[in-house]
Amino acid sequence: MSSDPFNTTEPKYEIEESRFGKIVCYDQQLLFEKREQKGWESGSTLASSLPFFITQLFVANLSYRVLYYITRPFYLPPFVAQILCGLLFSPSVLGNVDIVIQHIFPYRFTMVLETFANLALVYNIFLLGLGMDLRMVRITEFKPVIIAFAGLFVALPVGAALYYLPGNGHPEKILAGCVFWSVSLACTNFPDLARILADLKLLRSDMGRTAMCAAIITDLCTWVLLVFGFASFTKSGSWNIRMPYVLFATAIFVVFCIFVLRPGIKWIFAKTVKAGHVGDTHVWFVLGGVVLCGLITDACGVHSITGAFLFGLSIPHDHIIRNMIEEKLHDFLAGILMPLFYIICGLRADIGFMLQYTDKFMMAFVICSSFLVKIVTTVIVSLFMRMPMRDALAMGALMNTKGTLSLVVLNAGRDTKALDSPMYTHMTIALLVMSLVVEPLLAVSYKPKKKLAHYKHRTVQKIKGETEFRVLACVHILPNVSGIANLLQVSNPTKQSPLNVFAIHLVELTGRTTASLLIMNDECKPKANFSDRVRADSDQIAENFEAMEVNNDAMMVQTITAVSPYTTMHEDICALAEDKRVCFIILPYHKHLTPDGRMGEGNSSHADINQNVLNHAPCSVGILVDRGMAMVRSESFRGEAMKREVAMLFVGGPDDREALSYAWRMVGQHVIKLTVVRFVPGREALLSSGKVAAEYEREKQVDDECIYEFNFKTMNDSSVKYIEKVVNDGQDTISTIREMEDNNSYDLYVVGRGYNSDSPVTAGLNDWSSSPELGTIGDTLASSNFTMHASVLVIQQYSAVNRQAAVAAATATTVPGNNQESVDGGAKVTRDAEAPFMKSMYEDEEEDEEEEHQYGIHR
């Protein structure tokens, strides 16, 4: 190389090829600046490597994000984008391009890149242990245990046979390579499997629960085998004569973590965390503990990732510190540093070099065998345990789920020279093929059979005086709770008609959501699986709802957490409503009350959820526009409970009859004063309405009977007032409501949505509607200033006919853009597949509903 200090030509390397990769020799002076230094400038390694490292960081993140966005519409898990990101810069693709070698990934700075990649890996494995809740493993259930151990015990020897198969890689192989090869083939990645199940809406199925439990058992066994692999072989791949000492030291550290470290951390947090507030000092000490535990296990003779994983498991699972660590570490780690690890994996893979030692047909045979071994084993075991064939096939595909842990095992074997370049590359491609097949195969072929729940009480109108009132209350954030809780309290729960509330906390599925939180908690004790990002809010929401149960013997409350993408969250709500056989779903309005008393902009995603629930719900639905019903005039000056003024505005149609039934249910409590106002169109309005007037007359006969029954049964109740107002158009209706508000301010308005139902009394108001989910009257009340202190409950009655029409309309609007799903949402089931499902669910009830409607008119 030239000795001219101003020479800026690229450095020269001496490169030798071997089956363990490239051996690169270069002058160490190349780590420093080549050109002459002036003044304060330094020729340090930092000054020369930092620009390259920033470039590598940018290229790695850009490549991964682009591939991630490309693969998501094809129902592919993030692991596919991770492998492709690495293979993109492998020597067989872009790795040997001059601009990449000289300006992006030069050989002399590979060690800097690997250092940061390994640091990212250590913290990523820590998060893996942090998010793993061992309480989800139920050893008493033999099905997942048998599936997990059968898959391991068959895959390990088959993997060993494939490893030593003639024609597969270099003929000179060592036992250490067989261990790491077999373990990477047998493992099942728990977090990726949980996300696949969440994407495909299979978490709440029996098959999904079994797969989750089997995956976590397989994960733990993989770690045990990985530790044995670290302890059994030296850094050069030879047998470690000190293996007993390594295993003994590691076992001592495991016992230390279980009986000393975990209780110690819990005790320290209990003594130092005050009022649930965790300071940054706690987080920094935990992050420092990750490095310290990694250092200890590395000194014991096993990899530093082992200590990071054990330390993650040692953090108390029900402590708020997990939330703080997750927020501070996950986004930076997964979004910035981990792509460097994927790049390192790709730089080590050389497809062209592998094909020199591996026949193409042999390569295809090994990949197919690696893919089929766990599928066949799991299917046979599942059928032996009398699982349906389709569930057994899905279980086999899921147990083939690979993730970051598989790459960790392969790179560990590569670092110790147990795996050479051909075998490392071969297994990397096999992992890619497995991941390419699993989720798309399940999305296309598997659909959990829905156990149709045929129950009569899908509407409030059908609830009789001695029938249990089952309600599904949905909340997104803590401020949603107070209004819904107060609405439930004034819904008159009695021992004759008790109120059974299923309170569901809706959490968006994001990149930071840990696998343990993806499980829906269907137990009566809601704190079992609450963790991480939503722990604090979930606890408070559960406590607020449980307080209602304590104060009222006629009310029973169960709290549930559902984690789902916003685009498919309505499916979880509707499925849960069907499972729990509820007759009424309460949703919060997407806009919230601001400090100045007005409605804010709100969350458009929440509005979409409400609209989707209205379209697909198996029962009646109510949307609550909360304007602080709990705070306004709830107590008198003498501390006595004041009457809540409730107004029910009756226009006509099935939704208004349902709203009247709900308002009628509130009657009977000394704190409720109900005013029912029926708007009757005048002669002028009927003459000018045409077809709308004809439809109104058809519904009017059923409305009259409903109103007559209400008046007859409440005639002696002084807390109930019935008024009829004659109006000619929508403006008259608004003027009447404004006059009512001026004369007697109300706490709550109960109205019907009026879905597919036009009335002469609302003529002219549809043009100004901004929230279709609230209907004409509801949208007017929610947006008008004269009801500034009144909450609004908009109710839609369940109708099988309307539900099928809504599903058909949704299919027509979503199919053209079916491939434009949100990235975070993951794989979605197409609406084409959903329409027959909805039809089969409700078609049995359509004829009964039509007969009932016709009978009401005839009567």
C-alpha positions in Angstrom: 0.0 0.0 0.0 1.3 3.5 -0.8 3.0 5.4 2.0 1.7 8.7 0.7 -0.2 10.2 3.7 -2.6 11.9 1.3 -3.5 8.7 -0.5 -7.2 8.1 -0.3 -7.4 4.8 -2.3 -9.2 1.9 -0.8 -7.2 -0.4 1.5 -5.9 -3.8 0.3 -7.0 -7.1 2.0 -5.6 -10.6 1.8 -8.5 -12.9 1.7 -8.5 -16.7 1.9 -11.6 -18.9 1.5 -12.3 -21.7 3.9 -15.4 -23.7 4.8 -15.8 -21.6 7.9 -16.0 -18.4 5.9 -13.5 -15.9 4.6 -10.2 -15.2 6.5 -9.4 -11.6 5.9 -6.0 -10.1 6.8 -5.3 -6.4 6.8 -3.0 -3.8 8.3 -4.3 -2.6 11.7 -3.4 0.9 10.7 -6.4 0.8 8.4 -8.6 1.2 11.5 -7.4 4.8 11.7 -7.8 7.8 9.3 -5.6 7.4 6.2 -5.3 11.1 5.4 -3.1 13.6 7.3 -4.5 14.9 10.6 -4.6 18.6 11.2 -5.1 20.5 14.4 -7.5 19.0 16.9 -8.5 16.2 14.6 -7.6 12.7 15.9 -6.8 9.5 14.0 -8.5 7.4 16.6 -10.5 4.3 15.7 -13.7 6.1 16.8 -13.2 8.9 14.3 -12.8 6.4 11.4 -15.4 3.8 12.4 -18.2 6.0 13.5 -19.2 7.3 10.0 -19.2 3.7 8.8 -21.3 2.5 11.7 -23.9 5.2 11.2 -24.1 4.3 7.5 -24.5 0.6 8.4 -27.2 1.5 10.9 -29.1 3.5 8.4 -28.8 0.8 5.6 -29.8 -2.0 8.0 -32.9 -0.2 9.2 -34.0 1.0 5.8 -33.6 -2.5 4.3 -35.5 -4.2 7.1 -38.4 -1.7 7.1 -38.8 -1.9 3.3 -38.8 -5.7 3.3 -41.2 -5.7 6.3 -43.7 -3.5 4.5 -43.4 -5.7 1.4 -43.9 -9.0 3.2 -46.8 -8.1 5.5 -49.6 -8.1 2.8 -48.7 -11.7 2.0 -49.4 -12.9 5.6 -45.7 -13.4 6.4 -44.3 -13.0 9.9 -41.6 -10.4 10.7 -39.0 -13.2 10.9 -39.2 -13.6 7.1 -38.2 -9.9 6.6 -35.5 -10.4 9.2 -33.8 -13.3 7.3 -34.3 -11.6 3.9 -32.7 -8.4 5.3 -29.6 -10.4 6.2 -29.5 -12.5 2.9 -29.8 -9.3 0.9 -26.2 -8.4 2.0 -24.9 -12.0 1.8 -21.9 -12.6 -0.6 -24.4 -14.3 -3.0 -26.5 -11.1 -3.5 -25.0 -7.7 -2.7 -22.2 -8.7 -0.3 -19.6 -8.9 -3.1 -20.6 -5.6 -4.8 -17.7 -3.1 -4.6 -19.8 -0.2 -3.3 -21.0 -2.4 -0.4 -17.6 -3.8 0.5 -15.8 -0.4 0.3 -18.4 2.1 1.6 -21.0 0.2 3.6 -19.7 -3.0 5.1 -15.9 -2.9 4.9 -14.1 -5.9 6.3 -12.0 -3.9 8.7 -15.1 -2.6 10.7 -16.9 -6.0 10.9 -15.9 -6.4 14.5 -17.5 -3.1 15.4 -20.7 -4.1 13.7 -20.6 -7.5 15.5 -20.1 -5.9 18.9 -23.2 -3.8 18.6 -25.2 -6.6 17.1 -24.3 -8.9 20.0 -25.1 -6.2 22.5 -28.5 -5.8 20.8 -29.0 -9.6 20.9 -28.2 -9.8 24.7 -30.9 -7.2 25.4 -33.3 -8.8 23.0 -33.0 -12.1 24.7 -33.6 -10.3 28.0 -36.9 -9.0 26.6 -37.7 -12.5 25.5 -37.3 -13.7 29.1 -39.1 -10.6 30.4 -42.2 -11.3 28.3 -42.4 -15.0 29.1 -44.9 -15.8 31.8 -44.3 -19.3 33.1 -47.7 -19.3 34.7 -49.2 -20.0 31.3 -47.6 -23.4 31.4 -50.2 -25.8 32.8 -48.4 -29.1 33.5 -51.8 -30.6 34.5 -52.9 -30.4 30.9 -51.1 -33.3 29.3 -52.0 -32.5 25.6 -49.5 -29.6 25.1 -46.9 -31.4 27.2 -47.1 -34.5 25.0 -47.1 -32.5 21.8 -44.0 -30.5 22.9 -41.9 -33.4 24.0 -43.0 -35.6 21.0 -41.9 -32.9 18.6 -38.6 -32.5 20.4 -37.7 -36.2 20.8 -38.5 -36.9 17.1 -37.0 -33.7 15.6 -33.7 -34.0 17.4 -32.6 -37.5 16.0 -34.1 -36.7 12.6 -32.1 -33.5 12.5 -29.0 -35.4 13.4 -29.6 -37.9 10.6 -30.1 -35.0 8.1 -26.9 -33.4 9.3 -24.8 -36.5 8.6 -26.6 -37.3 5.4 -24.0 -37.9 2.6 -24.0 -35.0 0.1 -25.2 -32.5 2.7 -22.3 -30.0 3.2 -18.7 -30.7 3.7 -17.9 -34.4 4.5 -15.8 -33.5 7.5 -18.3 -32.8 10.3 -18.1 -32.7 14.0 -20.6 -33.6 16.8 -20.9 -30.0 18.0 -22.3 -29.0 14.7 -24.9 -31.8 14.9 -26.1 -30.5 18.3 -26.6 -26.9 17.2 -28.2 -28.0 13.9 -30.7 -30.3 15.6 -31.6 -27.8 18.3 -32.3 -25.0 15.7 -34.5 -27.5 13.8 -36.4 -28.7 16.8 -37.1 -25.3 18.5 -40.4 -23.4 18.3 -40.3 -19.7 18.8 -43.0 -18.7 21.3 -43.3 -14.9 20.7 -43.6 -15.3 16.9 -46.2 -18.1 17.3 -48.2 -15.9 19.7 -48.2 -13.1 17.1 -49.3 -15.5 14.3 -52.2 -16.7 16.4 -53.2 -13.1 17.2 -53.0 -12.1 13.5 -55.2 -15.0 12.5 -57.7 -14.7 15.4 -56.9 -18.1 16.8 -55.7 -17.2 20.3 -59.1 -17.9 21.9 -59.5 -21.2 20.1 -58.7 -24.4 21.9 -56.1 -25.2 19.3 -54.5 -21.8 19.9 -54.2 -22.2 23.6 -52.7 -25.7 23.2 -50.2 -24.4 20.7 -49.2 -21.5 23.0 -48.6 -23.9 26.0 -46.7 -26.4 23.9 -44.5 -23.6 22.4 -43.4 -22.2 25.7 -42.5 -25.7 26.9 -40.5 -26.3 23.7 -38.8 -22.9 24.2 -37.7 -23.8 27.7 -36.4 -27.2 26.6 -34.5 -25.5 23.8 -32.7 -23.2 26.3 -31.7 -26.3 28.4 -30.3 -28.0 25.3 -28.6 -24.8 24.2 -26.9 -24.5 27.6 -25.7 -28.1 27.3 -24.3 -27.3 23.9 -22.4 -24.2 25.2 -21.1 -26.3 28.1 -20.1 -29.4 26.1 -17.9 -27.7 23.4 -15.1 -25.2 23.4 -14.8 -22.1 21.2 -13.1 -24.2 18.6 -15.9 -26.8 18.4 -13.9 -29.6 20.3 -15.2 -31.5 23.3 -14.9 -29.5 26.5 -13.2 -31.5 29.3 -14.4 -28.9 31.8 -18.1 -29.5 31.0 -19.0 -30.8 34.5 -17.6 -27.6 36.1 -19.5 -25.4 33.5 -22.8 -27.2 34.1 -22.3 -27.0 37.9 -21.5 -23.3 37.8 -24.5 -22.7 35.5 -26.8 -24.7 37.8 -25.6 -22.7 40.8 -26.5 -19.4 39.0 -29.9 -20.8 38.0 -30.7 -21.7 41.6 -29.4 -18.2 42.6 -31.8 -16.5 40.2 -34.8 -18.6 41.5 -34.2 -18.4 45.2 -32.2 -15.2 45.7 -32.3 -12.9 42.8 -36.0 -13.0 42.0 -37.2 -12.6 45.7 -34.5 -10.0 46.2 -35.7 -7.9 43.2 -39.2 -8.2 44.4 -38.2 -7.1 47.9 -36.2 -4.2 46.7 -39.0 -3.0 44.5 -41.5 -3.3 47.3 -39.2 -1.1 49.6 -38.2 1.5 47.0 -41.2 1.9 44.7 -43.7 4.3 46.4 -47.3 4.8 45.3 -46.7 2.8 42.2 -44.2 5.3 40.9 -41.0 3.8 39.3 -38.1 6.1 38.8 -35.5 6.0 36.0 -33.0 4.8 38.5 -34.8 1.4 38.9 -34.8 1.0 35.1 -31.1 1.8 34.7 -30.2 -0.7 37.5 -32.2 -3.4 35.8 -30.5 -2.7 32.4 -27.2 -2.8 34.2 -28.2 -6.1 35.7 -28.7 -7.6 32.3 -25.0 -6.9 31.4 -23.8 -8.2 34.8 -25.8 -11.5 34.5 -24.5 -11.9 31.0 -21.0 -11.4 32.2 -21.5 -14.0 34.9 -22.8 -16.8 32.6 -20.1 -16.0 30.1 -17.6 -16.5 32.9 -19.3 -19.7 33.8 -18.6 -21.1 30.3 -21.9 -20.5 28.6 -23.0 -17.7 26.4 -23.9 -14.3 27.8 -27.4 -14.5 26.4 -28.1 -17.2 29.0 -27.6 -14.8 31.8 -29.8 -12.1 30.1 -32.6 -14.6 29.6 -32.5 -15.8 33.2 -32.4 -12.2 34.5 -35.5 -11.5 32.4 -37.3 -14.4 33.9 -36.3 -13.2 37.4 -38.1 -9.8 37.1 -41.5 -10.2 38.9 -44.1 -10.6 36.2 -46.8 -8.5 37.9 -44.7 -5.4 38.6 -45.0 -2.1 36.8 -41.2 -2.0 36.2 -41.8 -4.3 33.3 -43.8 -1.6 31.6 -41.1 1.0 32.1 -38.4 -1.3 30.7 -40.5 -2.3 27.7 -41.2 1.3 26.8 -37.6 2.5 27.2 -35.9 -0.5 25.5 -38.1 -2.2 23.0 -38.7 0.4 20.4 -35.0 1.4 20.3 -33.8 -2.2 20.3 -36.2 -3.7 17.8 -36.3 -0.7 15.5 -32.7 0.4 15.6 -30.2 -2.1 16.8 -31.6 -5.6 16.0 -31.4 -5.1 12.2 -27.6 -5.1 12.7 -27.9 -8.7 14.0 -29.9 -9.7 11.0 -27.2 -8.2 8.8 -24.5 -10.2 10.6 -26.5 -13.3 10.0 -26.7 -12.5 6.3 -23.0 -11.7 6.0 -22.2 -15.1 7.3 -24.4 -16.9 4.8 -23.0 -17.7 1.4 -25.4 -19.6 -0.9 -22.9 -19.9 -3.7 -20.2 -21.5 -1.5 -22.8 -23.8 0.0 -23.8 -25.2 -3.4 -20.2 -26.2 -3.9 -20.6 -28.9 -1.2 -24.4 -29.5 -1.3 -26.3 -31.0 -4.2 -29.4 -29.1 -5.1 -31.6 -32.1 -4.9 -30.1 -33.0 -1.6 -30.7 -29.5 -0.4 -34.4 -29.6 -1.4 -34.7 -33.0 0.3 -33.2 -31.8 3.6 -35.4 -28.6 3.6 -38.6 -30.6 2.9 -37.7 -33.2 5.5 -36.9 -30.5 8.1 -40.3 -28.9 7.4 -42.3 -32.1 7.5 -40.7 -33.8 10.5 -42.5 -31.7 13.2 -45.7 -31.5 11.1 -46.0 -35.3 10.7 -45.0 -35.9 14.4 -47.4 -33.3 15.7 -50.3 -34.5 13.5 -49.9 -38.1 14.6 -49.7 -37.2 18.3 -52.7 -34.8 18.0 -54.8 -37.4 16.2 -53.9 -39.9 18.9 -55.3 -37.5 21.4 -58.5 -37.2 19.4 -58.0 -33.8 18.0 -59.8 -33.0 14.7 -57.7 -33.5 11.6 -57.8 -29.8 10.6 -56.7 -28.8 14.1 -53.9 -31.4 14.0 -52.6 -30.0 10.7 -52.7 -26.4 12.1 -50.9 -27.5 15.2 -48.2 -29.1 13.2 -47.7 -26.0 11.1 -47.6 -23.8 14.2 -45.0 -26.0 15.9 -42.8 -25.2 12.9 -42.8 -21.5 13.7 -39.2 -20.2 13.8 -37.9 -16.9 15.1 -35.0 -15.0 16.5 -34.1 -17.9 18.8 -33.4 -20.2 15.8 -30.9 -17.6 14.4 -29.4 -17.3 17.9 -28.7 -21.1 18.0 -27.2 -21.1 14.5 -25.0 -18.1 15.2 -23.8 -19.7 18.5 -22.8 -22.8 16.5 -21.1 -20.5 13.9 -19.2 -18.6 16.6 -17.8 -21.8 18.1 -16.9 -23.2 14.6 -19.3 -26.1 15.3 -21.1 -25.2 12.1 -19.3 -24.3 8.9 -20.5 -21.9 6.3 -22.4 -24.5 4.1 -24.3 -26.0 7.0 -25.1 -22.6 8.5 -26.4 -21.3 5.2 -28.4 -24.4 4.5 -30.2 -24.2 7.8 -30.8 -20.5 7.4 -32.5 -21.1 4.1 -34.5 -24.0 5.7 -35.7 -21.6 8.4 -36.7 -19.1 5.8 -38.8 -21.7 3.9 -40.5 -22.9 7.1 -41.5 -19.3 8.0 -42.7 -18.6 4.4 -45.2 -21.4 4.6 -46.7 -21.4 8.1 -48.8 -18.3 8.4 -50.0 -18.1 4.8 -51.0 -21.8 4.9 -53.0 -21.2 8.1 -54.6 -18.0 6.8 -55.8 -19.7 3.6 -56.7 -23.2 4.8 -57.6 -23.0 8.5 -60.7 -21.4 9.9 -61.7 -22.4 13.4 -65.1 -23.9 13.5 -67.5 -21.6 15.2 -69.7 -23.2 17.8 -72.8 -21.2 17.0 -74.5 -20.1 20.2 -78.3 -20.2 19.7 -79.8 -18.1 22.4 -83.0 -16.1 22.4 -82.1 -13.0 24.3 -80.1 -11.0 21.8 -82.0 -7.8 22.4 -83.0 -5.8 25.5 -86.6 -5.9 24.3 -86.7 -9.6 24.8 -85.4 -9.5 28.3 -88.2 -10.2 30.7 -88.5 -9.1 34.4 -86.9 -12.3 35.8 -84.2 -12.8 33.2 -80.5 -12.2 33.7 -79.3 -9.1 31.8 -75.9 -9.9 30.3 -73.8 -6.9 29.1 -70.4 -6.6 27.4 -68.9 -3.3 28.4 -65.9 -2.2 26.2 -63.3 0.4 27.2 -60.1 1.6 25.5 -58.7 3.9 28.2 -59.3 4.6 31.9 -61.5 7.7 31.3 -64.0 5.5 29.5 -64.8 3.6 32.7 -66.6 6.2 34.8 -69.4 6.9 32.3 -70.0 3.2 31.4 -69.9 2.2 35.1 -72.5 4.8 36.0 -74.7 3.8 33.1 -74.6 0.2 34.3 -75.4 1.2 37.9 -78.5 3.0 36.8 -79.6 0.0 34.7 -81.5 -1.2 37.7 -79.9 -4.6 38.5 -82.2 -6.6 40.8 -82.2 -10.1 42.3 -85.0 -10.9 39.9 -83.1 -9.6 36.9 -79.4 -9.5 37.9 -76.8 -7.7 35.8 -73.9 -9.8 34.5 -71.2 -7.5 33.2 -68.2 -8.6 31.1 -65.9 -5.6 31.1 -63.3 -5.9 28.2 -60.2 -3.7 28.1 -59.3 -3.2 24.4 -55.6 -2.9 23.8 -54.1 -2.3 20.4 -51.7 -5.0 19.2 -48.4 -3.2 18.6 -44.7 -4.2 18.2 -44.2 -3.8 22.0 -47.0 -6.1 23.0 -45.5 -9.1 24.8 -46.7 -12.6 24.0 -48.1 -13.2 27.4 -50.5 -10.3 27.1 -51.8 -11.6 23.8 -53.8 -14.2 25.7 -57.3 -13.2 26.5 -57.9 -13.6 30.2 -61.3 -15.3 30.6 -61.0 -16.0 34.3 -63.0 -14.3 37.0 -59.7 -13.1 38.6 -58.6 -10.6 36.0 -55.0 -10.0 37.3 -53.6 -13.3 36.2 -52.3 -12.4 32.8 -52.2 -8.6 33.0 -48.7 -7.4 32.3 -46.3 -4.9 30.7 -47.5 -2.0 28.7 -51.1 -1.9 30.0 -50.6 -3.2 33.5 -51.3 0.0 35.4 -54.4 0.9 33.4 -55.8 -2.6 33.4 -55.5 -2.8 37.2 -57.4 0.4 37.7 -60.0 -0.5 35.1 -60.5 -3.9 36.9 -60.7 -2.3 40.3 -63.3 0.3 39.1 -65.6 -2.3 37.6 -65.1 -4.7 40.6 -66.2 -1.9 42.9 -69.7 -2.1 41.3 -69.9 -5.7 42.2 -69.0 -5.0 45.8 -71.6 -2.3 46.2 -74.4 -4.2 44.6 -75.4 -7.8 45.3 -77.4 -8.1 42.0 -74.4 -7.3 39.8 -71.6 -9.7 38.8 -68.5 -8.4 37.0 -65.7 -10.2 35.1 -62.9 -8.2 33.5 -61.1 -9.3 30.4 -58.2 -8.0 28.3 -58.2 -8.3 24.6 -55.1 -7.4 22.5 -55.8 -7.1 18.8 -55.0 -4.8 15.8 -57.5 -2.0 15.5 -58.6 -3.3 12.1 -59.8 -6.6 13.4 -60.7 -5.7 17.0 -64.4 -5.9 16.3 -64.0 -9.6 15.6 -62.8 -10.2 19.2 -65.7 -8.1 20.5 -68.3 -9.9 18.5 -66.8 -13.3 19.3 -66.7 -12.6 23.0 -70.3 -11.4 22.9 -71.3 -14.6 21.2 -69.4 -16.8 23.7 -70.8 -15.0 26.7 -74.3 -14.9 25.3 -74.8 -11.2 26.0 -77.8 -9.2 24.8 -76.2 -5.8 24.8 -72.8 -4.3 24.0 -71.7 -0.9 25.3 -69.1 1.0 23.3 -67.5 4.3 24.2 -67.8 7.2 21.7 -64.5 7.9 20.0 -64.5 11.5 21.0 -63.8 12.5 24.6 -64.8 15.5 26.8 -62.1 18.2 26.9 -61.5 20.4 30.0 -63.4 23.2 28.5 -66.6 21.1 28.3 -66.5 20.4 24.5 -65.9 17.2 22.6 -62.3 16.7 21.3 -61.1 15.3 18.0 -61.1 11.7 19.2 -59.5 8.6 17.8 -60.6 7.7 14.2 -59.6 4.1 14.8 -62.0 3.8 17.7 -64.7 5.2 15.4 -64.0 2.5 12.8 -64.2 -0.2 15.6 -67.6 1.1 16.6 -68.9 1.1 13.1 -67.6 -2.5 12.5 -69.2 -3.7 15.7 -72.5 -2.2 14.7 -72.2 -4.1 11.4 -71.3 -7.5 12.8 -72.6 -7.6 16.4 -74.6 -10.7 17.4 -76.8 -8.6 19.7 -77.9 -5.1 20.3 -75.3 -2.3 20.6 -75.2 1.0 22.5 -72.7 3.8 22.0 -72.2 6.1 25.0 -71.3 9.7 24.4 -70.0 10.5 27.9 -70.2 14.1 29.0 -69.5 13.5 32.6 -72.8 11.9 33.7 -71.0 10.8 36.9 -70.0 14.3 37.8 -73.0 16.5 37.0 -75.6 16.9 39.7 -74.9 13.5 41.2 -75.3 14.8 44.8 -77.4 17.5 46.4 -76.0 20.2 48.7 -77.1 18.1 51.7 -75.2 15.1 50.5 -78.4 13.2 49.5 -78.6 11.4 46.1 -80.5 13.5 43.6 -82.6 12.1 40.8 -81.0 11.5 37.5 -83.0 13.1 34.7 -83.2 10.7 31.8 -85.0 11.6 28.5 -85.9 8.9 25.9 -86.6 10.5 22.5 -88.8 8.1 20.5 -89.0 8.6 16.7 -90.1 5.2 15.6 -88.6 2.0 14.4 -86.9 -1.1 15.9 -83.9 0.9 17.3 -86.2 3.3 19.1 -88.2 0.4 20.5 -84.9 -1.1 21.8 -83.9 2.3 23.3 -87.3 2.5 25.0 -86.8 -0.9 26.5 -83.5 0.0 27.9 -84.8 3.3 29.3 -87.8 1.4 30.7 -85.4 -0.9 32.5 -84.0 2.0 34.5 -87.4 2.7 36.0 -87.8 1.4 39.5 -84.9 3.1 41.1 -85.6 6.1 43.4 -82.7 8.1 41.7 -84.2 7.8 38.2 -86.8 10.1 36.7 -87.7 9.1 33.1 -89.3 11.3 30.5 -90.3 9.7 27.2 -91.0 12.1 24.4 -92.5 10.7 21.2 -92.2 12.8 18.1 -95.3 12.3 15.8 -95.2 13.7 12.3 -97.9 16.2 11.4 -100.2 15.9 8.5 -98.1 18.3 6.4 -95.0 16.1 7.1 -96.7 12.9 6.0 -98.0 14.4 2.8 -94.6 15.7 1.8 -92.6 12.6 2.7 -93.9 10.1 0.1 -92.2 6.7 0.5 -90.8 7.6 3.8 -94.3 8.2 5.1 -95.4 4.8 3.9 -92.5 3.1 5.7 -93.4 5.1 8.8 -97.0 3.9 8.7 -95.9 0.3 8.5 -93.7 0.7 11.6 -96.2 2.9 13.4 -98.5 0.0 14.3 -95.7 -1.9 16.1 -94.6 1.4 17.7 -98.1 2.0 19.0 -98.3 -1.4 20.6 -94.9 -0.8 22.3 -95.9 2.6 23.5 -99.2 1.4 24.7 -97.6 -1.4 26.8 -95.2 1.0 28.3 -97.9 3.5 29.3 -100.1 0.8 30.6 -97.4 -0.7 32.9 -96.1 2.7 34.1 -99.3 4.6 34.5 -99.1 4.6 38.3 -95.3 5.4 38.5 -94.8 9.0 39.4 -91.1 8.9 38.2 -92.2 8.3 34.6 -93.6 11.0 32.3 -94.9 10.5 28.7 -95.2 13.3 26.2 -96.1 13.5 22.5 -94.9 16.2 20.3 -96.2 16.9 16.8 -93.5 18.1 14.4 -93.3 18.6 10.7 -89.5 18.2 9.9 -86.1 17.9 11.5 -85.9 21.5 12.4 -89.1 21.3 14.4 -87.7 18.2 16.2 -84.5 20.1 17.1 -86.4 23.1 18.3 -88.5 20.8 20.6 -85.5 19.2 22.1 -83.9 22.6 22.7 -87.1 23.7 24.4 -87.0 20.6 26.6 -83.4 21.2 27.6 -84.1 24.8 28.5 -87.1 23.8 30.7 -85.5 20.8 32.4 -81.8 20.0 32.0 -81.2 16.2 31.6 -78.3 14.0 32.6 -78.8 11.4 29.9 -80.5 11.1 26.5 -81.5 7.6 25.3 -82.2 7.5 21.6 -82.3 4.9 18.8 -79.8 4.9 16.0 -82.5 4.6 13.3 -80.4 2.2 11.1 -82.1 1.8 7.7 -85.1 3.6 9.0 -86.2 7.1 7.8 -88.8 9.2 9.4 -90.6 12.4 8.5 -89.7 13.9 11.8 -85.9 13.8 10.9 -86.3 15.2 7.4 -83.4 17.5 6.5 -81.1 16.3 9.4 -79.3 13.6 7.4 -77.4 16.1 5.3 -75.6 17.4 8.4 -74.7 14.1 10.0 -71.0 13.7 10.7 -71.0 10.5 12.8 -73.1 7.8 11.0 -72.6 5.4 13.9 -74.8 7.7 16.1 -77.7 8.0 13.7 -79.5 11.3 12.9 -80.8 12.2 16.4 -77.8 10.9 18.2 -75.3 12.8 16.1 -77.3 16.0 16.6 -77.4 15.6 20.3 -73.7 14.8 20.5 -72.6 17.8 18.4 -75.0 20.4 19.6 -74.2 22.9 22.3 -77.6 22.9 24.0 -76.9 19.4 25.5 -73.5 20.4 26.8 -73.9 18.6 30.1 -76.0 15.6 29.0 -74.6 12.3 28.0 -76.1 10.4 25.1 -76.7 6.7 24.7 -77.4 5.6 21.1 -78.9 2.1 20.7 -79.1 -0.2 17.7 -81.3 -3.2 18.0 -80.0 -6.6 16.8 -81.5 -7.7 13.5 -80.4 -10.7 11.5 -81.6 -9.1 8.2 -79.7 -5.8 8.9 -76.6 -7.7 9.9 -76.4 -9.6 6.6 -77.0 -6.4 4.7 -74.2 -4.7 6.7 -71.8 -7.6 6.0 -72.6 -7.5 2.3 -71.9 -3.7 2.2 -68.7 -4.2 4.1 -67.6 -6.9 1.6 -68.3 -4.6 -1.3 -66.2 -1.8 0.2 -63.2 -3.8 1.6 -62.5 -6.4 -1.1 -61.0 -4.0 -3.6 -58.5 -2.8 -1.0 -58.0 -6.1 0.6 -54.2 -6.0 0.2 -53.9 -2.5 1.7 -54.0 -3.7 5.3 -52.1 -1.9 8.0 -48.6 -3.3 8.7 -49.1 -3.6 12.4 -52.4 -5.3 11.9 -50.8 -8.4 10.5 -52.7 -11.0 8.6 -56.4 -10.4 8.1 -59.2 -12.7 7.1 -60.8 -11.4 3.9 -64.3 -10.2 4.0 -65.2 -12.7 1.2 -64.5 -15.5 3.7 -66.4 -13.7 6.4 -69.7 -13.1 4.7 -70.8 -16.8 4.6 -69.7 -17.2 8.2 -71.9 -14.3 9.3 -74.8 -15.6 7.2 -74.6 -19.1 8.7 -74.6 -17.5 12.2 -77.7 -15.5 11.7 -79.8 -17.2 9.0 -81.5 -19.4 11.5 -82.9 -16.4 13.3 -84.0 -14.4 10.2 -87.3 -16.3 9.7 -88.2 -16.0 13.4 -87.5 -12.3 13.4 -89.7 -11.7 10.3 -92.5 -13.8 11.7 -92.4 -11.9 14.9 -92.4 -8.5 13.1 -95.4 -9.6 11.0 -97.2 -10.9 14.0 -96.8 -7.6 15.7 -98.3 -5.7 12.8 -101.1 -8.1 12.4 -101.9 -8.0 16.1 
